[in-house]
Every structure is written in C-alpha cells, then in structure tokens.
Amino acid sequence: MIPSLDTLLVQALCTFAIAVFSTWLTIRLSQRKFRAERLWDRKAAAYERLIDAFHKAKKFSSENLDAEYEGRQVSEERNDELRALAKEAREEIRRAADIGSFSLSEGALQLVTQYEIDVGDTKGITMWQEHLDHDYAVTDAALKDLIFEAKRDLEQ
C-alpha cells in the first residue's frame, strides 16, 4: 500500500517541525552556556585584578617591615616605587568597591568595604613600625579572605 500524498505531507511537516524545534532548543542552550562561561570569565578576571591589587598593597609594608627587622633602610628610589605601587593598588581596590557589584559577590564587596575601614583605623598607632605592622596584618588578612571568597564564588 502506497501512502497518500496527504499522509506524506503531514509526516514531512511533523519532521520539519521537530527539526526546527530541536535546532532552536540547541541554539538556546548553547547561548545560555556561552553567557554563563563569559560571566565566569569576567568574574575570574575581576577577582584576579583585585587579588593582584591586594598583593601590591601589601608589598609596601612587607618590604619596609623586612628592612626594619634587618636594621636597614629601603632605598629612596625603591621606596618611591613601592609608594606608587601601593597607591595604584589602593585605587584599584576602591574601583572594585565602586564598580565590583557587577562581577564580584556580595561577600567580596563586604570584604573590600571592611578592608577600607580597617586599614584606615590607625587610632593609637604612633610609630612607623606599628603602622607597617597594622597595614600588613590588615591587608594580608583581607587578601586571604578574598582568595577564599573568590574560590567559593567561582565554584558555584
């Protein structure tokens, strides 16, 4: 028995409709995955910049503390480089606090805000070494907490 033209037409239309739907669904799922991967890449880059900024901010107090403990002076040229690096780092950290809500988690933004508060809390600090110790401790703690938060956020 040969199928009628109507039956063949209905079968062809059903096959075509299924193919179109399958193609559409595949494209939608691919686009969603692509967007999620791009968002993850942006988040990872934002965390990387922020972690690098904390590392640079810590470098000033670290090198100056090492010099204090060893009884030597950091050269004026190197000290100027470290100050410029620390200034650049603090600006990057402030920028992350201002625009980070797009890429960073709420926990990371809270860490940055708390860091800004803690690093500025120098009441009772009168000596240079105390200032360096305070700056190093606050920055190092914030860096470690941020790394932990970045891992947690990027694993989700």
C-alpha positions as CSV (number, residue, x, y, z in Angstrom):
1,M,0.0,0.0,0.0
2,I,1.4,3.4,-1.0
3,P,0.8,6.2,1.4
4,S,-1.4,9.1,0.2
5,L,0.0,12.4,-0.6
6,D,-1.7,13.9,2.5
7,T,0.0,11.4,4.8
8,L,3.4,12.1,3.3
9,L,2.8,15.8,3.6
10,V,1.8,15.5,7.3
11,Q,4.8,13.3,8.0
12,A,7.1,15.8,6.3
13,L,5.7,18.7,8.2
14,C,6.0,16.9,11.5
15,T,9.6,16.0,10.7
16,F,10.3,19.6,9.7
17,A,8.7,21.0,12.9
18,I,10.7,18.6,15.1
19,A,13.9,19.5,13.4
20,V,13.2,23.3,13.7
21,F,12.3,22.9,17.4
22,S,15.4,20.8,18.1
23,T,17.6,23.3,16.3
24,W,16.0,26.2,18.3
25,L,16.4,24.4,21.6
26,T,20.1,23.5,20.9
27,I,20.9,27.1,20.0
28,R,19.1,28.4,23.1
29,L,21.0,26.0,25.4
30,S,24.3,26.8,23.7
31,Q,23.7,30.6,24.1
32,R,22.9,30.1,27.8
33,K,26.1,28.1,28.4
34,F,28.2,30.6,26.4
35,R,26.8,33.5,28.5
36,A,27.4,31.6,31.7
37,E,31.0,30.9,30.7
38,R,31.6,34.6,29.7
39,L,30.2,35.7,33.1
40,W,32.5,33.2,34.9
41,D,35.5,34.6,32.9
42,R,34.6,38.2,33.8
43,K,34.2,37.2,37.5
44,A,37.5,35.4,37.4
45,A,39.3,38.4,35.8
46,A,37.7,40.8,38.4
47,Y,38.9,38.6,41.3
48,E,42.3,38.3,39.7
49,R,42.7,42.1,39.4
50,L,41.5,42.6,43.0
51,I,43.8,39.9,44.4
52,D,46.7,41.4,42.5
53,A,45.9,44.8,43.9
54,F,45.8,43.5,47.5
55,H,49.2,41.8,46.8
56,K,50.6,45.1,45.5
57,A,49.2,47.0,48.5
58,K,50.8,44.5,50.9
59,K,54.2,44.8,49.2
60,F,54.9,48.3,50.6
61,S,54.5,47.3,54.2
62,S,56.2,44.0,53.6
63,E,59.4,45.3,52.2
64,N,59.6,48.2,54.7
65,L,59.0,45.8,57.6
66,D,61.7,43.5,56.3
67,A,64.1,46.4,56.2
68,E,63.1,47.5,59.7
69,Y,63.7,43.9,61.1
70,E,67.1,43.7,59.3
71,G,68.1,47.2,60.5
72,R,68.5,48.7,57.1
73,Q,66.8,51.3,55.0
74,V,64.8,50.8,51.8
75,S,66.5,53.0,49.1
76,E,64.7,56.2,48.3
77,E,64.2,55.0,44.7
78,R,62.7,51.7,45.8
79,N,60.6,53.4,48.4
80,D,59.1,55.7,45.7
81,E,58.4,52.7,43.5
82,L,56.6,50.9,46.4
83,R,54.6,54.0,47.3
84,A,53.5,54.4,43.7
85,L,52.6,50.7,43.6
86,A,50.6,50.9,46.8
87,K,48.8,54.0,45.6
88,E,47.9,52.2,42.4
89,A,46.7,49.2,44.3
90,R,44.5,51.2,46.7
91,E,42.9,52.9,43.7
92,E,42.2,49.5,42.1
93,I,40.7,48.3,45.4
94,R,38.5,51.4,45.6
95,R,37.5,51.0,42.0
96,A,36.5,47.4,42.7
97,A,34.3,48.6,45.6
98,D,32.6,51.1,43.3
99,I,32.0,49.0,40.2
100,G,32.5,45.5,41.6
101,S,28.8,44.8,42.2
102,F,28.6,43.8,38.5
103,S,31.1,41.0,38.8
104,L,32.0,40.4,42.4
105,S,29.9,38.6,45.0
106,E,28.2,40.4,47.9
107,G,30.7,38.8,50.3
108,A,33.7,40.1,48.3
109,L,32.3,43.6,48.2
110,Q,31.8,43.4,52.0
111,L,35.4,42.3,52.4
112,V,36.6,45.2,50.4
113,T,34.5,47.7,52.3
114,Q,35.7,46.2,55.6
115,Y,39.3,46.4,54.4
116,E,38.9,50.1,53.7
117,I,37.5,50.7,57.2
118,D,40.2,48.5,58.9
119,V,43.2,49.9,57.0
120,G,42.1,53.5,57.9
121,D,41.6,52.7,61.6
122,T,45.0,53.8,62.8
123,K,44.0,55.2,66.2
124,G,46.7,54.7,68.8
125,I,49.3,54.0,66.2
126,T,52.2,56.4,66.6
127,M,55.3,54.6,65.5
128,W,56.3,53.8,61.9
129,Q,56.8,50.1,62.6
130,E,53.4,49.9,64.2
131,H,51.8,51.5,61.2
132,L,53.6,49.0,58.9
133,D,52.6,46.0,61.1
134,H,49.0,47.2,61.1
135,D,48.9,47.8,57.3
136,Y,50.5,44.4,56.6
137,A,48.2,42.5,59.0
138,V,45.0,44.1,57.7
139,T,46.0,43.7,54.1
140,D,47.2,40.1,54.5
141,A,44.0,39.1,56.3
142,A,41.8,40.8,53.6
143,L,43.8,39.1,50.9
144,K,43.4,35.6,52.4
145,D,39.7,36.2,53.0
146,L,39.3,37.4,49.4
147,I,41.0,34.4,48.0
148,F,38.7,32.1,50.0
149,E,35.6,34.1,48.8
150,A,36.8,34.1,45.2
151,K,37.2,30.3,45.3
152,R,33.7,29.9,46.8
153,D,32.1,32.2,44.4
154,L,33.7,30.8,41.3
155,E,32.9,27.2,42.2
156,Q,29.2,27.9,42.3
